[in-house]
C-alpha cells in the first residue's frame, strides 16, 4: 500500500511539486520565525551573563535609560549587608553624533536596525567603577584586545570617551576610515576625545559611549542630585537575588534587578512573542491545508475510474481511504523535510550577514516538530478527499470518471 501510494505521487510530478511548495513554505516560516526567536534568546542570554551585579532602577522602569534616582541613595545602598561596591551611573539616549540623530538615520534608510543600534551615553562615577571586579567594558577591552585605555580618575571632568569598534565604524572620519584612539568625536555639538575602543561583540552592549558621570550630566542636562541607576556588586554573586530583595525592602520605590530576574522577564516577554508567532504561522498552515485538500481533490477526481477498478477487484472502502490518506501524509512528510532543509540553509546564509553577536539557530527538537506538524497537516488535508473517494460505488466511479 505504501509503495503504491508513493508511485501515485511520482506519476503526477507537477501537481506533487506544487503541493510541496504550498506546504513547505509555511513550515519554512515556522522554522524561520522561531530561529529568530531563539537567536534573540541566545543574544540576550549571552549579554546578561556578562553582567554579574545588580541594577538598581526606579520602580517599573524598563531600562536605566528611563530611570531617575536620587544621588544620595548610594550611602543607604552601601550600608546593606553583602554589598561590596555601589557605582552610580547616568544613562541616556545620545544626542546627535557628528550631526546625525536617530531620526536622520531612520530617514537615511537604516530602518529597524537604526533603532536597535541607537547610541547611548553611560556616565560613570570613575572612582567607584574602578573598584568593580565585574565591570563589563574594561573586561571587554582586556579579553577582546581593545585599543587604548579605559577611563581613569584623571579623566574626571574631562571630555574623554571610550567607544566601541562598532561605533568607530558607524561614525567614521572625514576620509571614511573608522575612528581610532586620539580622534575627536562630536557629541551634542561638543568635541570629545576618544581614549579607548572596546568590543563586546553584542549589539546590545556595543552602542554605549562611556564617559565621566559629571561630563554626562553637563552634556545631557541632568541635575547633580540625580542619577539613572546604581550598579551594585555583591560579595557573593550567588546571593544577588537575596540582596536584591533586601534593597527593595530598604528602599521602597526602586527595583533591584539581578541578571536572573532580567532574563526571567525577557523570557516571559519572548513567550508572549512566541504565542503571537504561533497564531501567525497557524494562518499559513491553514493555507497549506487548503492547498493539500485542493491537490488531493483534483487527484481523486481524475482517478475515479482507477478507484472504481480497484473496488471491483476487491479493494474495500478502507483500502481506498488508506491509499489517499497515505498519499497526503507522504506529501506532508516531504514538505516537512523540504521546509526544514530550506530553514537550515537559510539560517546558515543569514548568519553570514547578521552582525552584533546575534546568531540564528534551530534546536533539534524544532526540526522534529516541523516534520511532525507537516505530516499531521498533510494527513488532515487529505482526509476529506480520501473520504470522498472511498464512498463512491464502484460502477458509479467508473461511469463518472469516464465522462
C-alpha positions in Angstrom: 0.0 0.0 0.0 2.8 2.4 1.0 4.8 1.8 -2.2 1.6 2.1 -4.3 0.8 5.5 -2.7 4.4 6.7 -3.3 4.3 5.7 -7.0 1.0 7.6 -7.4 2.7 10.8 -6.3 5.6 10.3 -8.7 3.3 9.8 -11.7 2.0 13.4 -11.1 5.2 15.3 -10.6 3.9 18.8 -11.3 0.9 18.5 -9.0 3.1 16.9 -6.3 5.7 19.7 -6.7 3.0 22.4 -6.3 1.6 20.8 -3.2 5.1 20.5 -1.8 5.7 24.2 -2.3 2.4 25.1 -0.8 3.0 23.3 2.5 6.8 23.6 2.7 6.6 27.4 2.7 4.5 27.6 6.0 6.9 25.0 7.6 9.8 27.2 6.5 8.0 30.1 8.1 7.6 28.2 11.3 11.3 27.3 11.4 12.5 30.7 10.4 10.5 32.7 12.9 11.4 30.5 15.8 15.1 30.5 14.7 14.9 34.4 15.1 13.3 34.0 18.5 16.0 31.5 19.5 18.7 33.8 18.2 17.3 36.7 20.3 17.2 34.5 23.4 20.8 33.4 22.9 21.9 37.0 22.3 20.2 38.4 25.4 21.3 35.4 27.5 25.0 35.8 26.4 24.8 39.6 27.1 23.3 39.3 30.5 25.7 36.5 31.5 28.5 39.2 31.4 26.7 41.4 33.9 27.3 39.9 37.3 26.0 42.6 39.5 22.6 44.1 40.5 21.0 47.0 38.7 19.1 49.4 40.9 16.5 51.4 39.0 13.4 53.5 39.6 10.4 51.1 40.1 8.8 49.9 36.8 11.5 51.5 34.6 12.1 49.2 31.6 15.8 50.1 31.5 18.3 52.5 33.0 17.7 55.0 30.1 14.2 55.7 31.5 15.2 55.7 35.2 15.9 58.6 37.6 17.0 58.1 41.2 18.3 60.4 43.9 22.1 60.7 44.1 22.1 60.4 47.9 20.8 56.8 47.8 24.4 55.5 47.4 25.1 55.8 51.2 22.0 53.7 52.0 22.9 51.0 49.5 26.4 50.7 50.8 25.0 50.0 54.3 23.1 46.9 53.2 24.9 43.7 54.3 26.5 41.9 51.4 27.0 44.9 49.2 30.7 45.4 48.1 30.6 48.3 45.7 27.9 50.9 44.7 28.6 52.6 41.4 26.3 55.5 40.3 25.6 55.8 36.6 23.9 58.1 34.2 22.2 56.5 31.2 20.5 58.5 28.4 20.0 58.2 24.6 22.9 60.0 23.0 22.2 63.4 21.4 23.3 64.0 17.8 26.7 62.5 17.0 28.7 64.1 14.2 25.4 65.9 13.3 23.5 62.7 12.9 20.4 61.9 15.1 18.3 58.8 15.4 15.7 60.4 13.1 18.3 61.2 10.4 19.5 57.6 10.5 15.9 56.3 10.1 15.3 58.7 7.2 18.6 57.5 5.7 17.2 54.0 5.3 18.5 52.4 8.5 15.1 51.2 9.5 14.7 48.9 12.5 18.4 48.4 12.7 18.9 52.1 13.4 16.6 51.9 16.4 18.4 48.9 17.8 21.8 50.4 17.4 20.9 53.9 18.6 24.0 55.1 20.7 23.5 55.5 24.4 25.6 57.6 26.8 26.8 56.0 30.0 28.2 58.4 32.6 30.3 56.5 35.2 31.5 57.5 38.6 35.0 56.6 37.6 36.4 56.0 41.0 33.5 53.8 42.1 33.7 51.8 38.9 37.4 51.2 39.3 36.6 49.1 42.4 34.3 46.8 40.4 35.5 43.3 39.6 32.8 42.6 37.1 32.9 45.8 35.0 31.8 44.8 31.5 33.7 47.3 29.4 37.1 47.2 30.9 36.9 43.4 30.8 35.9 43.5 27.2 39.0 45.7 26.4 41.2 43.1 28.0 39.6 39.9 26.7 38.9 41.1 23.1 42.0 43.2 22.6 40.6 46.6 22.7 42.5 49.7 21.8 43.8 52.5 24.0 42.7 52.5 27.6 39.7 52.7 29.8 38.7 55.7 31.9 40.9 56.5 35.0 40.5 59.1 37.8 42.5 61.6 35.7 39.6 61.7 33.2 37.2 63.2 35.7 35.6 66.3 34.4 37.4 65.9 31.1 35.8 65.3 27.6 37.3 61.9 27.2 35.2 58.9 26.0 35.5 55.2 25.4 33.6 53.9 22.4 33.0 50.5 20.7 34.6 49.3 17.4 31.1 49.3 16.0 30.6 53.0 16.8 34.0 53.7 15.4 32.9 52.2 12.1 29.4 53.8 12.2 30.8 57.3 12.7 34.0 57.3 10.5 36.3 60.2 10.0 36.1 62.6 7.0 38.2 60.3 4.9 35.9 57.3 5.6 38.1 55.4 8.0 36.9 54.2 11.4 37.6 56.4 14.4 40.7 55.5 16.3 42.3 56.3 19.7 43.2 60.0 19.6 40.5 61.1 17.3 37.8 63.6 18.2 34.1 62.7 18.2 31.4 65.4 18.1 28.6 64.6 20.6 25.8 67.0 21.0 27.9 69.6 19.2 30.8 69.2 21.6 34.2 67.7 20.9 35.1 64.6 22.9 38.4 62.8 22.7 38.5 59.0 22.1 40.9 57.4 24.6 39.8 53.8 24.2 37.9 51.4 22.0 36.2 48.3 23.3 34.4 45.4 21.6 32.0 43.1 23.4 30.6 41.5 20.3 27.0 42.2 21.4 24.8 44.7 19.6 23.1 45.3 23.0 26.3 46.5 24.6 28.3 47.9 21.7 26.1 51.0 21.4 27.4 52.6 24.6 29.6 55.7 24.8 31.3 55.7 28.2 32.4 59.0 29.8 32.7 60.6 33.2 29.4 61.0 35.1 29.8 64.8 35.6 30.6 65.3 31.9 27.5 63.2 31.1 25.3 65.3 33.4 26.5 68.5 31.8 26.1 67.1 28.2 22.6 65.7 28.9 21.3 68.4 31.2 20.9 66.1 34.2 20.9 67.6 37.7 23.9 66.7 40.0 21.3 65.5 42.5 20.1 62.7 40.2 21.5 59.5 38.7 19.9 57.0 36.4 20.8 53.8 38.2 23.3 52.2 40.6 25.4 49.2 39.6 25.7 47.2 42.8 28.4 44.5 43.1 28.0 42.0 46.0 30.5 40.0 48.0 28.9 36.8 46.7 27.2 36.8 43.3 25.2 33.7 44.1 23.3 35.8 46.7 22.4 38.6 44.2 18.7 37.7 44.4 18.6 37.8 48.2 20.4 41.2 48.2 18.0 42.5 45.5 15.1 41.7 47.9 16.9 43.4 50.8 17.5 46.5 48.7 13.8 46.7 47.7 12.8 46.4 51.4 15.1 49.2 52.5 14.3 51.5 49.5 10.6 51.4 48.6 10.1 52.7 45.1 13.1 51.1 43.5 13.6 47.9 41.5 16.8 45.9 42.3 17.2 43.5 39.4 19.7 40.7 39.3 20.5 39.4 35.8 18.5 36.2 36.5 15.4 38.5 37.0 16.2 40.4 33.8 16.4 37.0 32.0 13.2 35.8 33.5 11.4 39.0 32.4 12.8 38.7 29.0 11.9 35.0 28.8 8.3 35.9 29.7 8.2 38.6 27.0 9.6 36.2 24.4 7.0 33.6 25.5 4.3 36.2 24.5 6.0 36.8 21.2 6.2 33.1 20.6 2.4 32.8 21.1 1.9 35.6 18.6 4.2 33.8 16.1 2.2 30.6 16.6 -1.0 32.4 15.8 0.6 33.9 12.7 2.0 30.7 11.5 -1.3 28.9 12.1 -2.8 31.0 9.3 0.0 30.0 7.0 -0.5 26.3 7.9 -4.2 26.7 7.2 -3.3 27.9 3.7 -1.1 24.8 3.4 -4.0 22.5 4.4 -6.2 24.2 1.8 -3.5 23.5 -0.8 -3.3 19.9 0.2 -7.1 19.5 0.0 -7.2 21.1 -3.4 -4.4 18.9 -4.7 -5.9 15.7 -3.4 -9.4 16.6 -4.5 -8.1 17.2 -8.1 -6.1 14.0 -7.9 -9.0 11.8 -6.7 -11.4 13.4 -9.2 -9.1 12.4 -12.1 -8.8 8.9 -10.7 -12.4 7.9 -10.3 -12.0 5.2 -12.9 -8.9 3.9 -11.1 -10.8 3.7 -7.8 -13.7 2.0 -9.5 -11.5 -0.7 -11.0 -9.7 -1.2 -7.7 -13.1 -1.6 -5.9 -14.3 -4.2 -8.5 -11.0 -6.1 -7.9 -11.7 -6.5 -4.2 -10.5 -3.2 -2.6 -12.6 -2.1 0.2 -13.6 1.5 1.1 -11.0 1.3 3.9 -8.3 0.4 1.4 -9.2 3.5 -0.8 -9.3 5.7 2.3 -5.9 4.4 3.4 -4.4 4.9 0.0 -5.4 8.5 -0.4 -4.6 9.4 3.2 -1.1 7.8 2.8 -0.5 10.0 -0.3 -1.4 13.2 1.5 0.7 12.0 4.5 3.7 11.5 2.2 3.1 15.0 0.8 3.2 16.3 4.3 6.4 14.4 5.1 8.2 15.6 2.0 7.0 19.2 2.6 8.4 19.0 6.2 11.7 17.7 5.1 12.0 20.3 2.3 10.9 23.1 4.7 13.5 22.0 7.4 16.3 21.8 4.8 15.4 25.3 3.5 15.3 26.7 7.0 18.7 25.2 7.8 20.2 26.7 4.7 18.5 30.0 5.4 20.0 30.2 8.9 23.5 29.4 7.6 23.3 32.1 4.9 21.7 34.6 7.3 24.4 34.1 9.9 27.0 35.2 7.3 25.3 38.7 7.3 23.9 39.1 10.8 26.1 41.2 13.0 26.1 42.3 16.6 26.6 38.9 18.2 23.2 37.5 17.1 23.3 34.0 15.7 20.1 32.4 14.3 19.8 28.8 15.4 17.3 26.0 15.2 17.3 23.4 18.0 17.0 19.8 17.1 13.5 19.4 18.7 12.2 22.1 16.3 13.2 20.0 13.3 11.2 17.1 14.7 8.3 19.4 15.5 8.3 20.9 12.0 8.2 17.5 10.3 5.5 16.2 12.6 3.5 19.3 12.1 3.8 18.9 8.3 2.8 15.3 8.4 -0.2 16.0 10.6 -1.2 19.0 8.4 -0.9 16.9 5.2 -2.8 14.0 6.7 -5.7 16.2 7.8 -5.7 17.9 4.4 -6.2 14.5 2.7 -9.0 13.2 4.9 -11.9 14.8 3.1 -10.6 13.8 -0.4 -10.0 10.3 0.9 -13.5 10.0 2.4 -15.0 11.3 -0.9 -13.1 8.8 -3.0 -13.8 5.9 -0.6 -17.6 6.4 -0.6 -18.0 6.1 -4.4 -19.9 2.9 -5.6 -17.5 1.0 -8.0 -19.7 1.3 -11.1 -20.6 4.9 -10.3 -16.9 5.8 -10.0 -16.2 4.2 -13.4 -19.1 5.9 -15.1 -18.4 9.4 -13.6 -14.7 9.1 -14.3 -15.2 8.1 -17.9 -17.1 11.3 -18.7 
